[in-house]
């Protein structure tokens, strides 16, 4: 089962050049060859809790809400929604491997005598372990690709989901324009100062502003970006 899942993950990540590869399929295969069955049989909630712990490190709560403000719902969406349908394009099987890698990230510190399990660490320990995973400091232990992959998921996916304006990111079904819900909690859009998707009034104003404007053919050689 894990072999087909790995092929799916490798294919979908390879197709998306914006996803910087911090791991190799061969490295993941070597780990799952010996530990795959146990990871897929692990507790169902562990991957979501690991995702939540990484998200809290990436976007901590300070004067603004952070990832933890919306957990555990944001972690459930991050894996079952964003990873499954955006990163993996709905391909079946790949999500199980991602969950297996997150479970392995939780267990790896004990296996390599680094410390307690990720979810049992104090905050400072978690920060250092997460940093070491991203930096590739477990290559000599045979865990470099696995932990690079798992920590990359935590870094990339938590940012992508939080700053997509979770939980007010979904369009209203059947509506031509997305109406961003009013919220008493500052979401990703608010923190970035992003006004949100264009609405009907703004579109009408833009159409009126540019209606009948003269468009000259050719290239604008004065444009410094050309």
HUJOBEL-V802835 format. One record per backbone hydrogen bond with DSSP energy under -0.5 kcal/mol. NH is the residue of the N-H (numbers start at 1). CO is the residue of the C=O. If there is no record, write none. Layout:
BEGIN
NH,CO ; NH,CO
END
This chain:
BEGIN
5,1 ; 6,2 ; 7,3 ; 8,4 ; 9,5 ; 10,6 ; 11,7 ; 12,8 ; 13,9 ; 14,10 ; 15,11 ; 16,12 ; 16,13 ; 17,15 ; 19,16 ; 20,18 ; 22,20 ; 28,24 ; 29,25 ; 30,26 ; 31,27 ; 32,28 ; 33,29 ; 34,30 ; 34,31 ; 35,31 ; 36,32 ; 39,35 ; 40,36 ; 41,37 ; 42,39 ; 46,43 ; 49,45 ; 50,46 ; 51,47 ; 52,48 ; 53,49 ; 54,50 ; 55,51 ; 56,52 ; 57,53 ; 58,54 ; 59,55 ; 62,64 ; 67,59 ; 69,66 ; 70,66 ; 70,67 ; 71,68 ; 74,70 ; 76,72 ; 77,73 ; 78,74 ; 79,75 ; 80,76 ; 81,77 ; 82,77 ; 83,78 ; 84,79 ; 85,81 ; 86,82 ; 87,82 ; 88,83 ; 90,84 ; 91,88 ; 96,93 ; 97,93 ; 98,94 ; 99,95 ; 100,96 ; 101,97 ; 102,98 ; 103,99 ; 104,100 ; 105,101 ; 106,102 ; 107,103 ; 108,104 ; 109,105 ; 110,107 ; 111,107 ; 112,108 ; 113,110 ; 114,109 ; 115,109 ; 118,106 ; 120,117 ; 121,117 ; 121,118 ; 126,122 ; 127,123 ; 128,124 ; 129,125 ; 130,126 ; 131,127 ; 132,128 ; 133,129 ; 134,130 ; 135,131 ; 136,132 ; 136,133 ; 137,132 ; 139,136 ; 141,138 ; 142,139 ; 143,138 ; 144,138 ; 147,143 ; 148,144 ; 149,145 ; 150,146 ; 151,147 ; 152,148 ; 153,149 ; 154,150 ; 155,151 ; 156,152 ; 157,153 ; 158,153 ; 158,154 ; 159,155 ; 160,156 ; 161,157 ; 162,158 ; 163,159 ; 164,161 ; 165,162 ; 166,161 ; 168,165 ; 175,172 ; 180,178 ; 188,162 ; 191,187 ; 192,188 ; 193,189 ; 193,190 ; 194,189 ; 203,199 ; 204,200 ; 205,201 ; 206,202 ; 207,203 ; 208,204 ; 209,205 ; 210,206 ; 211,207 ; 213,210 ; 216,214 ; 221,219 ; 223,220 ; 224,222 ; 226,223
END
